[in-house]
Amino acid sequence: MCEQNWDDGLPNGDYQIPPRTRCEKYPISNFVPCDIEYLRIQGNRWTQAGRLTEFVFVLQVRNENTGRWQNHLSIDCTHSNAHIHHYKDGERDGRARETLKVLNRARDVQDALGMAILRVRREINKLAEVRK
């Protein structure tokens, strides 16, 4: 049964993410190609016996004034909930995390990855439009 996450009410799923030490780690940047010079994607995915167990995406924007990379959006699977963290000027913006998918079984992670890829692509398009 889903429980509420203590800090912002995100529902926790029933899926138990295996410890990362028992999984294989791979970079995730090739899942969403981005050739825009002021945007970059970082993150990892973890698999166990070929099955996706967890992922983290971080979309970063290079600050025009300082040249430093700042987080714009991140997506992860903690608390058995694939969710989005929002940032402004590289810092969490105070908004509650946004659920993409509650993770109740292993295959939900793969579904959530597809949703995360679409969301990151949408953000890239939005950021590219703003800079035009």
C-alpha positions as CSV (number, residue, x, y, z in Angstrom):
1,M,0.0,0.0,0.0
2,C,1.3,3.5,-0.8
3,E,2.4,5.7,2.0
4,Q,2.9,9.4,1.9
5,N,6.4,10.8,1.9
6,W,7.0,12.8,5.1
7,D,8.2,16.0,3.6
8,D,5.9,17.0,0.8
9,G,3.2,14.4,0.4
10,L,4.6,12.4,-2.5
11,P,3.1,8.9,-2.6
12,N,5.7,6.2,-2.0
13,G,5.3,3.1,-4.2
14,D,5.8,-0.5,-3.2
15,Y,8.9,-1.1,-5.4
16,Q,12.1,-1.6,-3.4
17,I,15.0,-0.2,-5.3
18,P,18.0,-2.6,-5.0
19,P,21.2,-1.1,-3.4
20,R,23.3,0.6,-6.0
21,T,26.3,-1.5,-4.8
22,R,24.5,-4.5,-6.3
23,C,23.8,-2.9,-9.6
24,E,25.7,-1.9,-12.7
25,K,26.0,1.9,-13.3
26,Y,25.8,3.6,-16.7
27,P,25.7,7.2,-17.9
28,I,22.4,8.4,-19.0
29,S,23.3,11.4,-21.2
30,N,23.0,9.3,-24.4
31,F,19.3,8.8,-23.8
32,V,18.5,12.4,-24.6
33,P,21.0,13.8,-27.1
34,C,21.5,17.6,-26.7
35,D,23.9,19.6,-28.9
36,I,22.9,23.0,-27.5
37,E,26.1,24.5,-26.1
38,Y,24.4,26.1,-23.1
39,L,22.6,22.9,-22.0
40,R,23.8,19.6,-20.7
41,I,22.4,16.5,-19.3
42,Q,24.0,14.4,-16.6
43,G,23.0,11.4,-14.7
44,N,23.1,7.7,-14.4
45,R,21.0,4.6,-14.7
46,W,21.4,1.4,-12.7
47,T,20.6,-2.1,-13.9
48,Q,20.6,-5.5,-12.2
49,A,20.8,-8.6,-14.3
50,G,19.9,-6.4,-17.3
51,R,16.8,-4.9,-15.7
52,L,16.6,-1.2,-15.1
53,T,16.4,-0.5,-11.4
54,E,16.8,3.2,-11.0
55,F,17.8,6.4,-12.8
56,V,18.7,10.0,-12.3
57,F,18.6,12.9,-14.8
58,V,20.0,16.4,-14.2
59,L,19.3,19.0,-16.9
60,Q,21.8,21.9,-16.4
61,V,21.9,25.4,-18.0
62,R,25.2,27.4,-18.3
63,N,24.8,30.8,-16.7
64,E,25.3,33.5,-19.3
65,N,27.1,35.8,-16.9
66,T,29.3,33.4,-14.9
67,G,29.7,30.5,-17.3
68,R,28.9,28.1,-14.4
69,W,26.6,25.2,-14.9
70,Q,23.4,25.4,-12.8
71,N,20.7,22.7,-12.2
72,H,17.5,23.5,-14.0
73,L,15.6,20.3,-13.4
74,S,16.3,16.8,-12.0
75,I,14.4,13.6,-12.0
76,D,15.1,10.7,-9.8
77,C,13.4,7.6,-8.3
78,T,13.9,7.9,-4.5
79,H,11.1,6.8,-2.2
80,S,9.8,4.5,-5.0
81,N,8.5,7.6,-6.8
82,A,9.9,8.9,-10.1
83,H,9.7,12.6,-9.5
84,I,10.9,16.0,-10.6
85,H,12.8,18.6,-8.6
86,H,12.6,22.2,-9.9
87,Y,15.4,24.7,-9.7
88,K,15.8,28.5,-10.2
89,D,19.3,29.9,-10.6
90,G,20.7,26.6,-9.7
91,E,18.9,26.2,-6.3
92,R,15.8,24.3,-5.4
93,D,12.9,26.8,-6.1
94,G,10.7,25.8,-3.2
95,R,8.1,24.1,-5.2
96,A,7.0,20.6,-4.1
97,R,8.4,17.7,-6.1
98,E,6.3,16.6,-9.0
99,T,5.4,13.0,-9.4
100,L,5.9,11.4,-12.8
101,K,5.0,7.9,-11.7
102,V,4.6,6.0,-8.5
103,L,6.8,2.9,-8.7
104,N,5.0,-0.2,-7.5
105,R,6.9,-2.9,-9.5
106,A,10.2,-3.2,-11.4
107,R,8.6,-2.5,-14.8
108,D,7.3,0.8,-13.6
109,V,10.9,2.1,-13.6
110,Q,11.2,1.5,-17.3
111,D,7.9,3.3,-17.9
112,A,9.0,6.2,-15.7
113,L,12.3,6.4,-17.7
114,G,10.3,7.0,-20.9
115,M,8.2,9.7,-19.2
116,A,11.4,11.3,-17.9
117,I,13.0,11.4,-21.3
118,L,9.9,13.1,-22.7
119,R,9.9,15.6,-19.9
120,V,13.6,16.4,-20.3
121,R,13.1,16.8,-24.1
122,R,10.2,19.2,-23.5
123,E,12.3,21.3,-21.1
124,I,15.2,21.4,-23.6
125,N,12.8,22.7,-26.3
126,K,11.3,25.3,-23.9
127,L,14.8,26.5,-22.8
128,A,15.9,26.8,-26.5
129,E,12.8,28.8,-27.3
130,V,13.5,31.3,-24.5
131,R,17.0,31.9,-25.7
132,K,16.0,32.7,-29.3
